[in-house]
Amino acid sequence: MRKVVADRYRDIDFSRGRRGPVITPGPGKTKISIRLDNAVLRYFRDLVGKAGGGNYQTLINDALLEHVQRRSTLDVVRQVVREELAPYGLGRTSKRRSRR
């Protein structure tokens, strides 16, 4: 039976065919392999299901980007607060605290 199915495609010429994706991904994206907890995958797949469709991988990417941006904003705010408090001696506290 397999031979019959394979015979249908014998007239296709693959001599000029190339390996790889038909549509090349845009710049700024890299394909990786990552291991995630089943609970994480289930959460994002459920979000996509409730939204009526979409790509759970895009949601994971968006969540990671949001986290990176939030962390970088938080780091900037911390730096500004340290710089503003430095003249008052209220910047980072040393491990040795003075007793009153």
C-alpha positions in Angstrom: 0.0 0.0 0.0 2.8 2.5 0.8 4.2 2.0 -2.7 1.0 3.2 -4.3 1.0 6.4 -2.2 4.7 7.0 -3.0 4.2 6.5 -6.7 1.9 9.5 -6.9 4.8 11.8 -6.2 7.4 10.3 -8.5 6.8 12.9 -11.2 7.8 15.8 -8.8 11.2 17.3 -9.6 13.1 18.1 -6.3 16.4 18.7 -8.1 16.2 22.5 -7.5 14.7 22.2 -4.0 16.4 23.7 -0.9 16.2 22.6 2.7 15.0 24.9 5.3 11.9 26.9 6.0 9.8 28.2 3.1 9.4 31.6 4.7 12.5 32.8 6.5 11.9 34.2 10.0 12.3 37.9 10.5 15.4 39.5 12.0 15.6 39.5 15.8 14.2 36.0 16.3 16.1 32.9 17.1 14.8 29.3 17.2 15.8 27.5 20.4 14.8 24.5 22.4 13.7 25.1 26.0 12.3 23.0 28.7 9.3 24.5 30.5 7.1 23.1 33.3 3.9 21.5 32.1 2.0 23.9 34.3 3.5 26.9 32.4 2.6 25.3 29.0 -0.9 24.4 30.2 -1.4 28.0 31.5 -0.4 29.7 28.2 -2.3 27.1 26.0 -5.4 27.7 28.1 -5.1 31.4 27.6 -4.9 30.9 23.9 -7.9 28.5 24.0 -10.0 31.0 26.0 -9.1 33.8 23.6 -10.3 31.6 20.7 -7.0 30.8 19.1 -3.5 32.2 18.6 0.0 31.1 19.4 0.9 30.2 22.9 4.6 30.6 22.1 4.0 34.3 21.2 2.3 34.7 24.6 5.3 33.2 26.4 7.6 35.5 24.4 5.4 38.5 25.3 5.4 37.6 29.0 9.2 37.2 29.0 9.7 40.6 27.2 7.4 42.3 29.7 9.4 40.8 32.6 12.7 42.0 31.1 11.3 45.5 30.5 9.8 45.7 34.0 13.1 44.5 35.5 15.1 47.1 33.5 12.7 49.9 34.5 12.9 48.8 38.2 16.7 48.8 38.0 16.7 52.4 36.5 14.3 53.6 39.3 16.6 52.0 42.0 19.6 53.7 40.5 17.9 57.1 40.5 16.8 56.7 44.1 20.3 55.8 45.2 21.7 58.8 43.4 19.2 61.1 44.9 19.7 59.8 48.4 23.5 59.6 48.3 24.1 63.3 49.4 22.0 62.6 52.5 24.0 59.4 53.4 20.8 57.4 52.9 22.0 55.4 49.9 22.9 51.7 50.5 23.2 50.9 54.1 26.4 49.1 55.3 26.2 45.8 57.0 27.4 47.5 60.3 24.6 49.6 61.7 25.1 52.2 64.4 23.4 51.7 67.7 21.8 54.6 69.5 
